[in-house]
Amino acid sequence: MIQEVIETKLHQTFMPTHLSVINESYMHNVPQGSESHFKVVVVSDRFEGQRLIQRHRQINQALARELERHVHALSIHTYTDSEWRVVRDGVPDSPMCMGGGKTAGQ
Protein backbone atom coordinates (compact mmCIF):
# COMPACT_ATOMS: atom_id res chain seq x y z
CA MET A 1 0.00 0.00 0.00
CA ILE A 2 1.23 3.45 -0.94
CA GLN A 3 -0.08 4.95 2.31
CA GLU A 4 2.11 2.61 4.36
CA VAL A 5 5.16 3.46 2.27
CA ILE A 6 4.52 7.19 2.79
CA GLU A 7 4.11 6.70 6.55
CA THR A 8 7.32 4.68 6.80
CA LYS A 9 9.40 7.13 4.78
CA LEU A 10 8.14 10.16 6.69
CA HIS A 11 8.76 8.43 10.05
CA GLN A 12 12.29 7.47 9.07
CA THR A 13 13.17 10.85 7.59
CA PHE A 14 11.60 13.27 10.09
CA MET A 15 11.13 11.28 13.33
CA PRO A 16 7.85 13.13 13.87
CA THR A 17 6.09 13.58 17.19
CA HIS A 18 2.85 13.50 15.21
CA LEU A 19 2.17 12.09 11.75
CA SER A 20 -1.10 11.78 9.86
CA VAL A 21 -1.23 10.34 6.37
CA ILE A 22 -4.77 10.57 5.06
CA ASN A 23 -5.87 8.99 1.80
CA GLU A 24 -8.18 11.59 0.24
CA SER A 25 -8.58 9.79 -3.07
CA TYR A 26 -12.28 9.24 -2.36
CA MET A 27 -12.75 13.02 -2.79
CA HIS A 28 -11.64 12.79 -6.41
CA ASN A 29 -12.80 11.20 -9.63
CA VAL A 30 -10.74 8.02 -9.31
CA PRO A 31 -11.66 4.33 -9.00
CA GLN A 32 -12.73 3.10 -5.57
CA GLY A 33 -9.75 1.97 -3.50
CA SER A 34 -7.31 4.31 -5.26
CA GLU A 35 -4.24 5.68 -3.51
CA SER A 36 -3.51 8.76 -5.55
CA HIS A 37 -4.41 11.79 -3.40
CA PHE A 38 -3.00 12.24 0.10
CA LYS A 39 -2.85 14.79 2.89
CA VAL A 40 0.09 14.61 5.27
CA VAL A 41 0.49 16.36 8.60
CA VAL A 42 4.06 16.13 9.88
CA VAL A 43 5.10 17.56 13.25
CA SER A 44 8.85 17.52 13.80
CA ASP A 45 11.42 19.72 15.46
CA ARG A 46 13.56 19.11 12.37
CA PHE A 47 11.50 21.93 10.83
CA GLU A 48 12.66 24.43 13.46
CA GLY A 49 13.97 27.59 11.81
CA GLN A 50 12.91 26.53 8.31
CA ARG A 51 10.60 28.38 5.97
CA LEU A 52 7.51 26.63 4.69
CA ILE A 53 8.99 26.13 1.22
CA GLN A 54 12.04 24.39 2.72
CA ARG A 55 9.81 22.03 4.70
CA HIS A 56 7.70 21.19 1.66
CA ARG A 57 10.77 20.54 -0.46
CA GLN A 58 12.03 18.06 2.12
CA ILE A 59 8.70 16.22 2.12
CA ASN A 60 8.68 16.16 -1.68
CA GLN A 61 12.25 14.88 -1.73
CA ALA A 62 11.50 12.13 0.79
CA LEU A 63 8.52 11.01 -1.30
CA ALA A 64 10.01 11.64 -4.76
CA ARG A 65 9.54 8.07 -5.97
CA GLU A 66 5.90 7.91 -4.84
CA LEU A 67 5.15 11.32 -6.36
CA GLU A 68 6.71 10.25 -9.64
CA ARG A 69 4.93 6.92 -9.92
CA HIS A 70 1.78 6.75 -7.79
CA VAL A 71 0.67 9.94 -6.07
CA HIS A 72 -1.19 12.51 -8.15
CA ALA A 73 -1.73 15.09 -5.39
CA LEU A 74 -0.15 15.69 -2.00
CA SER A 75 -1.44 18.23 0.50
CA ILE A 76 1.40 19.03 2.92
CA HIS A 77 1.06 20.53 6.41
CA THR A 78 4.28 20.82 8.41
CA TYR A 79 4.75 22.09 11.95
CA THR A 80 7.30 22.23 14.72
CA ASP A 81 6.12 20.98 18.13
CA SER A 82 5.50 24.54 19.34
CA GLU A 83 3.51 25.42 16.20
CA TRP A 84 1.48 22.23 16.55
CA ARG A 85 0.44 23.11 20.11
CA VAL A 86 -1.19 26.25 18.67
CA VAL A 87 -2.90 24.80 15.56
CA ARG A 88 -3.47 21.17 16.52
CA ASP A 89 -7.20 21.25 15.76
CA GLY A 90 -6.94 23.78 12.96
CA VAL A 91 -5.29 21.82 10.15
CA PRO A 92 -6.98 23.04 6.97
CA ASP A 93 -9.30 20.73 5.08
CA SER A 94 -8.30 19.85 1.56
CA PRO A 95 -10.52 21.31 -1.16
CA MET A 96 -13.04 19.09 -2.88
CA CYS A 97 -12.05 17.95 -6.34
CA MET A 98 -13.25 20.20 -9.16
CA GLY A 99 -12.77 17.31 -11.60
CA GLY A 100 -10.72 17.67 -14.74
CA GLY A 101 -10.35 21.41 -15.19
CA LYS A 102 -13.71 22.55 -13.81
CA THR A 103 -13.82 25.70 -11.71
CA ALA A 104 -16.10 26.71 -8.88
CA GLY A 105 -19.60 27.56 -10.03
CA GLN A 106 -19.65 25.25 -13.08
N, C-alpha and C positions, 0 to 999 in steps of 0.2 A: 504494500500500500504506500502510495506517495505521501500521505499524511504522516505515517510513521517515519519515513525517511526524513522528512522535513523536521519533525520533532527531534529525532536523533542528532541530526546535523546542528541544529540550533542549540541543543543542550551541550554538545561537545565543544562548539565554537565559543559560546558566550557564557556558559555556566550560569544560567539565569536563576534568579530567585523566584520568578514567576514566568511561565510560558503557556500561552494558549495558541493552539493551531486549530483553526476552525475551517472546515470544508464548507464553503459557501456556494458550491457548484449548483445546488438546488435552486438558487436565486437566478440562474441563467438558463438560456435555451440550449441545454446540453442533455445527453441521454441520462436517465436515472442511474445513479451509482457512480457518476463521473467524479474525477478528482482533478479538476482543472482550475478552480477558483478558490483561493484561500485568503484568510485573514490571519495574520500573526501578531501577537502581543508579546514582546520580549522585554523583560525587566532585568537589567544587569548593570552593575557598577562599572563594567567595561565601557559603558557609554559616557561616563563622567567626563565632562569637559569637551565633548564632541558636539558638533553641529548636527542638525537633523539629517542633512544630506550625507554626512560621513557615516552616520549610523545605517542609513538605508543602503548605502553602497556596500557596507560590510555584510548586511543581510543578503543582498543580491549576489555578492561574491560567494558567500557560503552556500547558496542555493543555485549557483550558476547552472549546474547540470540539469536540475529539475526544471528551472525556468526555460532552458533551451529545448527540453524534450517533452515535458508533461504539463507544466503549469502555464495557463494562459493569462491569469491575473493574480496578483499578489498585493493585498492591502497590508501595509506595514505600519505598526505602532510600536515605537521604542521608547523606553523610559529608564532612568536611573531609579534606584530604590527611593530616593527622596521625592522625585517627580511622581512616582507611582503612588506614594502615600497621599498625594494631593488629588490625583485624577482617577484613582482605582475604579470607581464606578462610572466614570465618564468617558470610557473609550468610545470613540465615534462608531456608529453603525456604518456598514458599507452601503453604498447606494444600490438600489434595485437595478437590475439589468434593463437597459433600454433596447436591447436586441438589435444587433446588426445595423447600426448607424442611425437608429431612430433617436429623436430628441424629445425632451419633455413637451407634453401637449399634443403629440401626434397620436 
